[in-house]
């Protein structure tokens, strides 16, 4: 997947995860970073349980990225 695809997927996943966890967006840049990091974390988590990680620009990858972004956001709020 290209860098533009990662940014778009990260923006969508980060925005949705921000809405799930704190009901407000965190800003465009933070949402993108959160979503991209969440996609990596989500891929790692899904891989541990025997599933596939991010497979491209599709709904499954968006779900993986959202799950990872929620985990990252909850951990971030627990620390700070």
Gaussian input, Z-matrix of N, CA and C with variables (Angstrom, degrees):
# hf/3-21g

backbone

0 1
 N
 C     1     B1
 C     2     B2     1     A1
 N     3     B3     2     A2     1     D1
 C     4     B4     3     A3     2     D2
 C     5     B5     4     A4     3     D3
 N     6     B6     5     A5     4     D4
 C     7     B7     6     A6     5     D5
 C     8     B8     7     A7     6     D6
 N     9     B9     8     A8     7     D7
 C    10    B10     9     A9     8     D8
 C    11    B11    10    A10     9     D9
 N    12    B12    11    A11    10    D10
 C    13    B13    12    A12    11    D11
 C    14    B14    13    A13    12    D12
 N    15    B15    14    A14    13    D13
 C    16    B16    15    A15    14    D14
 C    17    B17    16    A16    15    D15
 N    18    B18    17    A17    16    D16
 C    19    B19    18    A18    17    D17
 C    20    B20    19    A19    18    D18
 N    21    B21    20    A20    19    D19
 C    22    B22    21    A21    20    D20
 C    23    B23    22    A22    21    D21
 N    24    B24    23    A23    22    D22
 C    25    B25    24    A24    23    D23
 C    26    B26    25    A25    24    D24
 N    27    B27    26    A26    25    D25
 C    28    B28    27    A27    26    D26
 C    29    B29    28    A28    27    D27
 N    30    B30    29    A29    28    D28
 C    31    B31    30    A30    29    D29
 C    32    B32    31    A31    30    D30
 N    33    B33    32    A32    31    D31
 C    34    B34    33    A33    32    D32
 C    35    B35    34    A34    33    D33
 N    36    B36    35    A35    34    D34
 C    37    B37    36    A36    35    D35
 C    38    B38    37    A37    36    D36
 N    39    B39    38    A38    37    D37
 C    40    B40    39    A39    38    D38
 C    41    B41    40    A40    39    D39
 N    42    B42    41    A41    40    D40
 C    43    B43    42    A42    41    D41
 C    44    B44    43    A43    42    D42
 N    45    B45    44    A44    43    D43
 C    46    B46    45    A45    44    D44
 C    47    B47    46    A46    45    D45
 N    48    B48    47    A47    46    D46
 C    49    B49    48    A48    47    D47
 C    50    B50    49    A49    48    D48
 N    51    B51    50    A50    49    D49
 C    52    B52    51    A51    50    D50
 C    53    B53    52    A52    51    D51
 N    54    B54    53    A53    52    D52
 C    55    B55    54    A54    53    D53
 C    56    B56    55    A55    54    D54
 N    57    B57    56    A56    55    D55
 C    58    B58    57    A57    56    D56
 C    59    B59    58    A58    57    D57
 N    60    B60    59    A59    58    D58
 C    61    B61    60    A60    59    D59
 C    62    B62    61    A61    60    D60
 N    63    B63    62    A62    61    D61
 C    64    B64    63    A63    62    D62
 C    65    B65    64    A64    63    D63
 N    66    B66    65    A65    64    D64
 C    67    B67    66    A66    65    D65
 C    68    B68    67    A67    66    D66
 N    69    B69    68    A68    67    D67
 C    70    B70    69    A69    68    D68
 C    71    B71    70    A70    69    D69
 N    72    B72    71    A71    70    D70
 C    73    B73    72    A72    71    D71
 C    74    B74    73    A73    72    D72
 N    75    B75    74    A74    73    D73
 C    76    B76    75    A75    74    D74
 C    77    B77    76    A76    75    D75
 N    78    B78    77    A77    76    D76
 C    79    B79    78    A78    77    D77
 C    80    B80    79    A79    78    D78
 N    81    B81    80    A80    79    D79
 C    82    B82    81    A81    80    D80
 C    83    B83    82    A82    81    D81
 N    84    B84    83    A83    82    D82
 C    85    B85    84    A84    83    D83
 C    86    B86    85    A85    84    D84
 N    87    B87    86    A86    85    D85
 C    88    B88    87    A87    86    D86
 C    89    B89    88    A88    87    D87
 N    90    B90    89    A89    88    D88
 C    91    B91    90    A90    89    D89
 C    92    B92    91    A91    90    D90
 N    93    B93    92    A92    91    D91
 C    94    B94    93    A93    92    D92
 C    95    B95    94    A94    93    D93
 N    96    B96    95    A95    94    D94
 C    97    B97    96    A96    95    D95
 C    98    B98    97    A97    96    D96
 N    99    B99    98    A98    97    D97
 C   100   B100    99    A99    98    D98
 C   101   B101   100   A100    99    D99
 N   102   B102   101   A101   100   D100
 C   103   B103   102   A102   101   D101
 C   104   B104   103   A103   102   D102
 N   105   B105   104   A104   103   D103
 C   106   B106   105   A105   104   D104
 C   107   B107   106   A106   105   D105
 N   108   B108   107   A107   106   D106
 C   109   B109   108   A108   107   D107
 C   110   B110   109   A109   108   D108
 N   111   B111   110   A110   109   D109
 C   112   B112   111   A111   110   D110
 C   113   B113   112   A112   111   D111
 N   114   B114   113   A113   112   D112
 C   115   B115   114   A114   113   D113
 C   116   B116   115   A115   114   D114
 N   117   B117   116   A116   115   D115
 C   118   B118   117   A117   116   D116
 C   119   B119   118   A118   117   D117
 N   120   B120   119   A119   118   D118
 C   121   B121   120   A120   119   D119
 C   122   B122   121   A121   120   D120
 N   123   B123   122   A122   121   D121
 C   124   B124   123   A123   122   D122
 C   125   B125   124   A124   123   D123
 N   126   B126   125   A125   124   D124
 C   127   B127   126   A126   125   D125
 C   128   B128   127   A127   126   D126
 N   129   B129   128   A128   127   D127
 C   130   B130   129   A129   128   D128
 C   131   B131   130   A130   129   D129
 N   132   B132   131   A131   130   D130
 C   133   B133   132   A132   131   D131
 C   134   B134   133   A133   132   D132
 N   135   B135   134   A134   133   D133
 C   136   B136   135   A135   134   D134
 C   137   B137   136   A136   135   D135
 N   138   B138   137   A137   136   D136
 C   139   B139   138   A138   137   D137
 C   140   B140   139   A139   138   D138
 N   141   B141   140   A140   139   D139
 C   142   B142   141   A141   140   D140
 C   143   B143   142   A142   141   D141
 N   144   B144   143   A143   142   D142
 C   145   B145   144   A144   143   D143
 C   146   B146   145   A145   144   D144
 N   147   B147   146   A146   145   D145
 C   148   B148   147   A147   146   D146
 C   149   B149   148   A148   147   D147
 N   150   B150   149   A149   148   D148
 C   151   B151   150   A150   149   D149
 C   152   B152   151   A151   150   D150
 N   153   B153   152   A152   151   D151
 C   154   B154   153   A153   152   D152
 C   155   B155   154   A154   153   D153
 N   156   B156   155   A155   154   D154
 C   157   B157   156   A156   155   D155
 C   158   B158   157   A157   156   D156
 N   159   B159   158   A158   157   D157
 C   160   B160   159   A159   158   D158
 C   161   B161   160   A160   159   D159
 N   162   B162   161   A161   160   D160
 C   163   B163   162   A162   161   D161
 C   164   B164   163   A163   162   D162
 N   165   B165   164   A164   163   D163
 C   166   B166   165   A165   164   D164
 C   167   B167   166   A166   165   D165
 N   168   B168   167   A167   166   D166
 C   169   B169   168   A168   167   D167
 C   170   B170   169   A169   168   D168
 N   171   B171   170   A170   169   D169
 C   172   B172   171   A171   170   D170
 C   173   B173   172   A172   171   D171
 N   174   B174   173   A173   172   D172
 C   175   B175   174   A174   173   D173
 C   176   B176   175   A175   174   D174
 N   177   B177   176   A176   175   D175
 C   178   B178   177   A177   176   D176
 C   179   B179   178   A178   177   D177
 N   180   B180   179   A179   178   D178
 C   181   B181   180   A180   179   D179
 C   182   B182   181   A181   180   D180
 N   183   B183   182   A182   181   D181
 C   184   B184   183   A183   182   D182
 C   185   B185   184   A184   183   D183
 N   186   B186   185   A185   184   D184
 C   187   B187   186   A186   185   D185
 C   188   B188   187   A187   186   D186
 N   189   B189   188   A188   187   D187
 C   190   B190   189   A189   188   D188
 C   191   B191   190   A190   189   D189
 N   192   B192   191   A191   190   D190
 C   193   B193   192   A192   191   D191
 C   194   B194   193   A193   192   D192
 N   195   B195   194   A194   193   D193
 C   196   B196   195   A195   194   D194
 C   197   B197   196   A196   195   D195
 N   198   B198   197   A197   196   D196
 C   199   B199   198   A198   197   D197
 C   200   B200   199   A199   198   D198
 N   201   B201   200   A200   199   D199
 C   202   B202   201   A201   200   D200
 C   203   B203   202   A202   201   D201
 N   204   B204   203   A203   202   D202
 C   205   B205   204   A204   203   D203
 C   206   B206   205   A205   204   D204
 N   207   B207   206   A206   205   D205
 C   208   B208   207   A207   206   D206
 C   209   B209   208   A208   207   D207
 N   210   B210   209   A209   208   D208
 C   211   B211   210   A210   209   D209
 C   212   B212   211   A211   210   D210
 N   213   B213   212   A212   211   D211
 C   214   B214   213   A213   212   D212
 C   215   B215   214   A214   213   D213
 N   216   B216   215   A215   214   D214
 C   217   B217   216   A216   215   D215
 C   218   B218   217   A217   216   D216
 N   219   B219   218   A218   217   D217
 C   220   B220   219   A219   218   D218
 C   221   B221   220   A220   219   D219
 N   222   B222   221   A221   220   D220
 C   223   B223   222   A222   221   D221
 C   224   B224   223   A223   222   D222
 N   225   B225   224   A224   223   D223
 C   226   B226   225   A225   224   D224
 C   227   B227   226   A226   225   D225
 N   228   B228   227   A227   226   D226
 C   229   B229   228   A228   227   D227
 C   230   B230   229   A229   228   D228
 N   231   B231   230   A230   229   D229
 C   232   B232   231   A231   230   D230
 C   233   B233   232   A232   231   D231
 N   234   B234   233   A233   232   D232
 C   235   B235   234   A234   233   D233
 C   236   B236   235   A235   234   D234
 N   237   B237   236   A236   235   D235
 C   238   B238   237   A237   236   D236
 C   239   B239   238   A238   237   D237

   B1=1.4433
   B2=1.5318
   B3=1.3067
   B4=1.4590
   B5=1.5237
   B6=1.2996
   B7=1.4556
   B8=1.5229
   B9=1.3237
   B10=1.4709
   B11=1.5249
   B12=1.3248
   B13=1.4671
   B14=1.5165
   B15=1.3391
   B16=1.4684
   B17=1.5252
   B18=1.3272
   B19=1.4656
   B20=1.5245
   B21=1.3290
   B22=1.4675
   B23=1.5229
   B24=1.3382
   B25=1.4637
   B26=1.5289
   B27=1.3224
   B28=1.4598
   B29=1.5076
   B30=1.3282
   B31=1.4633
   B32=1.5267
   B33=1.3114
   B34=1.4663
   B35=1.5264
   B36=1.3310
   B37=1.4701
   B38=1.5214
   B39=1.3165
   B40=1.4607
   B41=1.5181
   B42=1.3243
   B43=1.4618
   B44=1.5267
   B45=1.3253
   B46=1.4664
   B47=1.5247
   B48=1.3355
   B49=1.4681
   B50=1.5295
   B51=1.3256
   B52=1.4620
   B53=1.5209
   B54=1.3153
   B55=1.4679
   B56=1.5276
   B57=1.3356
   B58=1.4664
   B59=1.5245
   B60=1.3268
   B61=1.4583
   B62=1.5245
   B63=1.3352
   B64=1.4607
   B65=1.5136
   B66=1.2911
   B67=1.4715
   B68=1.5264
   B69=1.3142
   B70=1.4599
   B71=1.5137
   B72=1.2940
   B73=1.4553
   B74=1.5188
   B75=1.3151
   B76=1.4653
   B77=1.5202
   B78=1.2960
   B79=1.4543
   B80=1.5201
   B81=1.3038
   B82=1.4605
   B83=1.5262
   B84=1.3018
   B85=1.4684
   B86=1.5261
   B87=1.3134
   B88=1.4713
   B89=1.5245
   B90=1.3452
   B91=1.4589
   B92=1.5291
   B93=1.3217
   B94=1.4704
   B95=1.5234
   B96=1.3325
   B97=1.4665
   B98=1.5226
   B99=1.3271
   B100=1.4565
   B101=1.5225
   B102=1.3140
   B103=1.4580
   B104=1.5216
   B105=1.3310
   B106=1.4658
   B107=1.5267
   B108=1.3319
   B109=1.4684
   B110=1.5258
   B111=1.3331
   B112=1.4564
   B113=1.5158
   B114=1.3221
   B115=1.4621
   B116=1.5293
   B117=1.3196
   B118=1.4670
   B119=1.5264
   B120=1.3236
   B121=1.4673
   B122=1.5206
   B123=1.3269
   B124=1.4585
   B125=1.5241
   B126=1.3292
   B127=1.4640
   B128=1.5122
   B129=1.3332
   B130=1.4607
   B131=1.5262
   B132=1.3448
   B133=1.4682
   B134=1.5253
   B135=1.3310
   B136=1.4660
   B137=1.5234
   B138=1.3386
   B139=1.4641
   B140=1.5328
   B141=1.3386
   B142=1.4689
   B143=1.5330
   B144=1.3266
   B145=1.4586
   B146=1.5232
   B147=1.3125
   B148=1.4520
   B149=1.5138
   B150=1.3041
   B151=1.4697
   B152=1.5151
   B153=1.3047
   B154=1.4618
   B155=1.5209
   B156=1.2941
   B157=1.4584
   B158=1.5147
   B159=1.2963
   B160=1.4570
   B161=1.5210
   B162=1.3338
   B163=1.4620
   B164=1.5107
   B165=1.2893
   B166=1.4553
   B167=1.5129
   B168=1.2973
   B169=1.4602
   B170=1.5266
   B171=1.3423
   B172=1.4650
   B173=1.5269
   B174=1.3273
   B175=1.4622
   B176=1.5240
   B177=1.3365
   B178=1.4618
   B179=1.5310
   B180=1.3112
   B181=1.4653
   B182=1.5246
   B183=1.3252
   B184=1.4625
   B185=1.5224
   B186=1.3297
   B187=1.4592
   B188=1.5281
   B189=1.3227
   B190=1.4703
   B191=1.5249
   B192=1.3250
   B193=1.4658
   B194=1.5235
   B195=1.3237
   B196=1.4687
   B197=1.5185
   B198=1.3333
   B199=1.4728
   B200=1.5260
   B201=1.3163
   B202=1.4596
   B203=1.5174
   B204=1.3279
   B205=1.4587
   B206=1.5260
   B207=1.3264
   B208=1.4667
   B209=1.5218
   B210=1.3271
   B211=1.4662
   B212=1.5271
   B213=1.3149
   B214=1.4662
   B215=1.5230
   B216=1.3275
   B217=1.4603
   B218=1.5222
   B219=1.3234
   B220=1.4668
   B221=1.5269
   B222=1.3275
   B223=1.4637
   B224=1.5261
   B225=1.3248
   B226=1.4683
   B227=1.5347
   B228=1.3197
   B229=1.4708
   B230=1.5219
   B231=1.3164
   B232=1.4685
   B233=1.5258
   B234=1.3210
   B235=1.4650
   B236=1.5161
   B237=1.3395
   B238=1.4674
   B239=1.4790
   A1=107.87
   A2=116.83
   A3=121.18
   A4=111.28
   A5=115.86
   A6=121.49
   A7=110.70
   A8=117.29
   A9=120.83
   A10=109.73
   A11=117.00
   A12=121.37
   A13=111.67
   A14=116.75
   A15=120.69
   A16=110.98
   A17=117.19
   A18=120.57
   A19=110.70
   A20=117.02
   A21=120.22
   A22=110.70
   A23=116.84
   A24=120.76
   A25=110.29
   A26=117.09
   A27=121.30
   A28=112.73
   A29=116.98
   A30=120.51
   A31=110.98
   A32=116.50
   A33=120.24
   A34=110.55
   A35=116.81
   A36=120.38
   A37=111.65
   A38=117.41
   A39=120.75
   A40=112.29
   A41=116.71
   A42=120.59
   A43=110.94
   A44=116.49
   A45=120.23
   A46=110.91
   A47=117.19
   A48=120.42
   A49=110.84
   A50=117.62
   A51=120.37
   A52=110.98
   A53=116.71
   A54=120.90
   A55=110.93
   A56=117.71
   A57=121.21
   A58=110.59
   A59=117.07
   A60=120.84
   A61=112.40
   A62=119.12
   A63=119.25
   A64=114.71
   A65=119.11
   A66=123.97
   A67=114.40
   A68=118.39
   A69=121.18
   A70=108.81
   A71=117.09
   A72=120.56
   A73=110.01
   A74=116.07
   A75=119.87
   A76=112.26
   A77=118.47
   A78=122.28
   A79=109.34
   A80=116.57
   A81=121.18
   A82=111.87
   A83=118.27
   A84=121.75
   A85=110.65
   A86=116.85
   A87=120.59
   A88=110.25
   A89=117.71
   A90=120.69
   A91=111.40
   A92=117.31
   A93=120.31
   A94=110.34
   A95=116.82
   A96=120.86
   A97=110.31
   A98=116.19
   A99=121.19
   A100=111.28
   A101=117.09
   A102=120.86
   A103=113.15
   A104=117.59
   A105=120.32
   A106=110.48
   A107=117.46
   A108=120.65
   A109=109.45
   A110=116.25
   A111=120.49
   A112=112.62
   A113=117.60
   A114=120.88
   A115=110.59
   A116=116.07
   A117=119.49
   A118=110.92
   A119=116.65
   A120=120.82
   A121=110.10
   A122=117.34
   A123=121.31
   A124=111.94
   A125=116.77
   A126=120.38
   A127=111.58
   A128=116.69
   A129=120.95
   A130=111.24
   A131=116.54
   A132=120.65
   A133=110.74
   A134=116.81
   A135=119.94
   A136=110.77
   A137=116.84
   A138=120.54
   A139=111.04
   A140=117.48
   A141=120.83
   A142=111.75
   A143=116.21
   A144=120.70
   A145=112.85
   A146=117.85
   A147=121.98
   A148=115.55
   A149=118.04
   A150=121.27
   A151=110.65
   A152=114.53
   A153=120.14
   A154=108.95
   A155=116.42
   A156=120.80
   A157=110.40
   A158=117.05
   A159=121.88
   A160=108.21
   A161=116.16
   A162=121.10
   A163=113.54
   A164=118.26
   A165=122.32
   A166=109.55
   A167=115.99
   A168=120.82
   A169=108.20
   A170=116.41
   A171=122.15
   A172=109.44
   A173=116.63
   A174=120.82
   A175=112.66
   A176=117.60
   A177=120.45
   A178=110.50
   A179=116.40
   A180=120.37
   A181=110.98
   A182=116.62
   A183=120.11
   A184=110.08
   A185=117.80
   A186=121.63
   A187=110.85
   A188=117.13
   A189=121.53
   A190=110.13
   A191=117.07
   A192=121.45
   A193=111.52
   A194=117.39
   A195=120.35
   A196=110.45
   A197=117.17
   A198=120.78
   A199=109.73
   A200=116.72
   A201=120.39
   A202=112.59
   A203=117.20
   A204=120.80
   A205=111.29
   A206=117.41
   A207=120.27
   A208=109.71
   A209=117.48
   A210=121.19
   A211=110.02
   A212=117.41
   A213=121.66
   A214=110.57
   A215=117.54
   A216=121.15
   A217=112.00
   A218=118.15
   A219=120.91
   A220=110.31
   A221=117.16
   A222=120.75
   A223=110.70
   A224=116.94
   A225=121.33
   A226=110.94
   A227=116.97
   A228=120.12
   A229=111.56
   A230=118.35
   A231=120.92
   A232=110.60
   A233=116.97
   A234=121.43
   A235=111.47
   A236=116.70
   A237=121.05
   A238=108.18
   D1=140.11
   D2=-177.86
   D3=-75.56
   D4=168.31
   D5=179.95
   D6=-64.06
   D7=-34.59
   D8=177.45
   D9=-65.23
   D10=-40.15
   D11=177.20
   D12=-62.82
   D13=-42.61
   D14=177.36
   D15=-62.74
   D16=-40.53
   D17=-179.38
   D18=-66.28
   D19=-44.66
   D20=-179.98
   D21=-65.70
   D22=-46.03
   D23=177.85
   D24=-62.45
   D25=-41.07
   D26=178.36
   D27=-64.65
   D28=-40.45
   D29=178.42
   D30=-62.69
   D31=-47.08
   D32=-179.28
   D33=-64.79
   D34=-48.27
   D35=-178.31
   D36=-65.08
   D37=-42.58
   D38=179.44
   D39=-64.55
   D40=-40.11
   D41=178.57
   D42=-64.61
   D43=-46.07
   D44=179.62
   D45=-64.17
   D46=-42.88
   D47=179.21
   D48=-64.17
   D49=-39.30
   D50=177.52
   D51=-63.36
   D52=-38.96
   D53=177.88
   D54=-67.50
   D55=-35.67
   D56=179.86
   D57=-69.36
   D58=-45.38
   D59=-172.20
   D60=-82.43
   D61=-51.92
   D62=-176.22
   D63=-118.31
   D64=10.24
   D65=175.45
   D66=65.22
   D67=1.27
   D68=176.03
   D69=-135.07
   D70=153.22
   D71=174.43
   D72=-73.65
   D73=159.15
   D74=-178.59
   D75=-103.73
   D76=5.60
   D77=-175.06
   D78=106.19
   D79=154.01
   D80=-173.35
   D81=-62.14
   D82=-48.89
   D83=-176.59
   D84=-64.87
   D85=-46.68
   D86=179.76
   D87=-63.62
   D88=-39.68
   D89=178.23
   D90=-63.35
   D91=-40.30
   D92=178.38
   D93=-64.65
   D94=-49.32
   D95=-179.32
   D96=-61.25
   D97=-45.52
   D98=178.68
   D99=-59.60
   D100=-42.96
   D101=-179.74
   D102=-67.58
   D103=-42.09
   D104=179.69
   D105=-67.59
   D106=-44.78
   D107=176.58
   D108=-64.33
   D109=-39.80
   D110=177.29
   D111=-62.63
   D112=-36.29
   D113=177.35
   D114=-63.87
   D115=-40.19
   D116=178.16
   D117=-68.31
   D118=-44.87
   D119=179.02
   D120=-65.40
   D121=-43.71
   D122=178.41
   D123=-62.07
   D124=-41.18
   D125=176.65
   D126=-61.67
   D127=-40.45
   D128=177.66
   D129=-65.20
   D130=-44.34
   D131=179.96
   D132=-63.70
   D133=-46.85
   D134=-179.73
   D135=-64.00
   D136=-36.79
   D137=178.67
   D138=-65.33
   D139=-36.74
   D140=177.88
   D141=-62.23
   D142=-34.35
   D143=-178.92
   D144=-92.62
   D145=10.23
   D146=174.33
   D147=90.76
   D148=5.29
   D149=178.85
   D150=-94.13
   D151=174.87
   D152=176.47
   D153=-87.40
   D154=149.64
   D155=177.24
   D156=-83.86
   D157=-143.88
   D158=177.99
   D159=-71.56
   D160=121.59
   D161=-174.59
   D162=-108.65
   D163=0.92
   D164=-178.65
   D165=146.41
   D166=-160.56
   D167=-179.29
   D168=-96.00
   D169=84.93
   D170=-179.20
   D171=-147.57
   D172=177.14
   D173=-176.66
   D174=-66.31
   D175=-36.91
   D176=178.71
   D177=-61.64
   D178=-45.01
   D179=178.96
   D180=-64.68
   D181=-36.38
   D182=176.51
   D183=-63.46
   D184=-41.74
   D185=177.70
   D186=-62.62
   D187=-44.22
   D188=177.65
   D189=-60.01
   D190=-44.76
   D191=-179.52
   D192=-65.94
   D193=-38.29
   D194=179.18
   D195=-66.25
   D196=-44.74
   D197=178.75
   D198=-59.73
   D199=-46.71
   D200=178.88
   D201=-63.72
   D202=-40.22
   D203=-179.96
   D204=-67.26
   D205=-36.50
   D206=176.24
   D207=-64.16
   D208=-42.60
   D209=178.54
   D210=-62.11
   D211=-45.32
   D212=179.50
   D213=-63.49
   D214=-42.93
   D215=-178.89
   D216=-67.28
   D217=-39.99
   D218=177.06
   D219=-65.12
   D220=-41.92
   D221=177.44
   D222=-64.15
   D223=-40.85
   D224=178.30
   D225=-61.09
   D226=-44.99
   D227=-179.73
   D228=-70.74
   D229=-27.47
   D230=176.96
   D231=-70.59
   D232=-34.47
   D233=-178.55
   D234=-81.50
   D235=-44.72
   D236=-175.64
   D237=-106.28

